Amino acid sequence: MLLAEMSLFEIISNATYGALAGVALWGLYCIVIVWSRVNQKRFKSEEEQDFFMDDVEQMLSGGDFEGITEYCEGDKRAVSQIVGMAVEHREMGYKKARTFVMDRFQRDVMSDVEYRLSWVSTVIKSAPMIGLFGTVFGMMGAFETLATSESVEPSALASDINIALRTTACGLAIAIPLMILVANVNIRIAKMEDLVGAGLVRFMTVYREALAKYSSSRGGTAASTVEPMTSQSRVE
């Protein structure tokens, strides 16, 4: 009943405000998800990561792979997960394990972050456009009021122009803060990538040496586990 009593102009005006509210909430939600995701995946400081890597290096030097697995279990930070996965897949050999963990990091962490940020970019572009739609529609209402009335009250025109200007202001008010937040998030992502990269370089150097010792202690069988299986499958 309430919808039937409203004019088409009022319905579209309210729908414009609703669309602006919807994209604003979605953009803010994606920003919060990315922010929490980045905070979850990075160490708070380089010193904290160095302390973690010192423990990992000590266990790698002693060949305590099971200890590293237990140490990294339940830790959701990216370096910890990469270290844990690399140790669990040590039978694959250094090169394959390295490629595997890097692919997992890119797929499980960075792809999700980039996906969310792409939605925020869409919101930043869409909000001013929705506001512009409200502006155009508000001016159309103002001209319709002028065309259908011999004497126009200023208050009637003011209502239409108010909608025209307010929707544009709302669109800009949504886009500008989101742009600032995205810039801040990108800085945090860059810092996370730098920390993860530094940690991986340090880990992979020690990991390669530990794998060489591990392979030699098993008579070289660990490094070539995949090759005989492949050869056998070809023969069969």
Secondary structure, DSSP 8 states (H G I E B T S, - for coil): -HHHHS-HHHHHHHHHHHHHHHHHHHHHHHHHHHHHHHHHHS-SSHHHHHHHHHHHHHHHHTT-HHHHHHHHTT--SHHHHHHHHHHHTGGG-HHHHHHHHHHHHIIIIIHHHHHHHHHHHHHHHHHHHHHHHHHHHHHHHHHHHHHH-SS--HHHHHHHHHHHHHHHHHHHHHHHHHHHHHHHHHHHHHHHHHHHHHHHHHHHHHHHHHHHHHHHHTTTTTTTSHHHHHHHHHH-
